[in-house]
Amino acid sequence: MRDLSAVRQGWGEVERVEARLFCSTAVQESFRQWLQLQQVFEPQLRDTSALFGPERQSALAELQARLRHLAEKWGTKWGT
């Protein structure tokens, strides 16, 4: 298992790739992908909500914060 600092070393590159993908994917395509994932995983999410619900909520909050960060970073660059 890798040390956490080793994982964080390449995180800047991950954020750059993430931002590039975020910018190159149309809203409609992103939404379509989300709906497909939701359809596939909804039964499992429902069945395991008692066990993993709080952890999922925390992960969702982190994802939203990261998306907000990307929107702020790239939004200012594009003047929006």
C-alpha positions, 0 to 999 in steps of 0.5 A: 500500500502506498503512503498517502503523501505518495498519492498526493504527489500526483494530485495536481495532475489529477485535478488538471485532467479532471478540469479538462474533462469537465470542460470538454464534456457537454452538460447534456452528455454529463447528465446522460452519463449520470442518469445511466449510473444512477439507473445501474446503481440505484438498487444497490444504493437503496439496499445499503443505505443504512450501512453506508448512507452517512459515508456517501453523504460525506463523499457527495459533499466533498464532490460538490466542493471539488466541482464548486472549486473547479467551476470557480477556477475555470469560471473566472478564467473564462470570464463567467 
